[in-house]
Amino acid sequence: MASIGLIGLGVMGQNLARNIARRGFQVAVYNRTRAKTETFARHHPHPNIIPTYALDDLVARLERPRRLLLMVKAGAAVDAVIAQVRPLLEPGDILIDGGNSHFADTERRQRELAAPGVHLLGVGISGGEEGALRGPSLMPGGPEEAYEAVAPIFEAIAARAGDGRPCVTYLGPGGAGHYVKMVHNGIEYALMQAIAEGYDVLRQVGGLAPDHLAALFEEWNRAELASFLVEITAHILRTRDPETGRPLVDLVLDRARQKGTGKWTSQEALDVGVPVPAITSAVEARFLSALKEERVRAAKLLPGPAPEAKGGMHLIEHVREALFATMVVAYAQGMALLRAAASEHGYTYRLADVAAIWRAGCIIRAALLEEIRHAFAEEPELPNLMLAPFFRHALAARQQGWRTALTVGVNHGVPMPVTAASLAYYDSYRSAHLPANLIQAQRDYFGAHTYERVDRPGTFHTVWHPNTASQA
């Protein structure tokens, strides 16, 4: 009998099945299209992989309690597959949604499956195709007894951090797993845009060619900026188009796509009331990139400063410091949202554990995550990552370079929205006084919304007219 079943043999599903089989667990696989199952079985024969061609056969081959991993597109497809397999399941069986489902959909499905006694785990899976095969970061949430039943498999297939710990842990009830994955993806958006902005200012103002930039990112990846995204950026910049011999990055259209998880993070942050401007700016930067035809026309009509090549080690150092600081802020905003969500939605994860399972396997893995894990392990109630001693001192040491890199971009007309939003967040958070006093006065002026005073308790309303100081 198979330890687990898997539905959906796209590339991620195929690679997870191979990973599970390689770790010593029998996995029964099924795909809606029979030909895809046949092709997979032919190309990847393994004694632990059992191809099946009907859902009832798939379910019949599973040991009890049945564990069934769904690797299908988020949304309606998940609901459709659940509707198909639910009549074949018994109380205590476990469905595992391994797609990028919205956490609210996961919680709705858990409620719907509660009557027939079927457990649903919502599991965020990060690492891309290679991670699925070699070891992803897994973010499971749902009934704890269901997680315990799949933990041996998850711990076996997960990536291993430097200390040997598997990058998986139980994150709590409800949609906690998919919530953490959503925030992971929001941070991913911000990190990718921040790297792109550093690349852009060094290219346009620094005058650095892709090969030079590749060497730079390779060097950075050996130090404090070590991360998966910095590493692959160096690889991308090294790659040449086989037809033209030109750097392939120069032939890629500057129109970025998205699947919506970054937008979900921004929407949820607004609902919870947590500022995540770096993440939101990254989402909006992708929206702006999609306006390619408008931007081409606007480039001929809207004036701006012409970037002037001003290379030199100083600019490179400033950009490195700005990128480091912006990356810290992206993680800080994601962690702040996770902290607020724990209270808002009743999640029970520990932020130190979240950082721990992101240290390997996932797209946002970085050397910084060990320091992030340590910060929240030392102070679980830390309100913001920037306040931890390591990050407080690191940002202080780099803030001048951060400001200078952004100034260079602004003065040369190079857009750096995430870098700018991150610095504004830092400056706002460290400000004991913000101009919200004027905003409150404006609100009271036009809407009698009242305001508070700094010198006495209570709420107040003023008739705001010239030479008038009456209060109610």
Helices and strands as residue ranges (DSSP letters): E 4-7, H 11-22, E 27-30, H 34-43, E 49-51, H 55-60, E 67-70, H 76-85, G 86-88, E 94-97, H 103-114, E 119-126, H 128-134, E 137-141, H 144-157, H 176-204, H 210-220, H 228-238, G 248-251, H 261-272, H 277-289, H 292-301, H 313-345, H 351-357, H 368-378, G 385-387, H 389-411, H 417-429, H 436-447, E 451-452, E 459-460
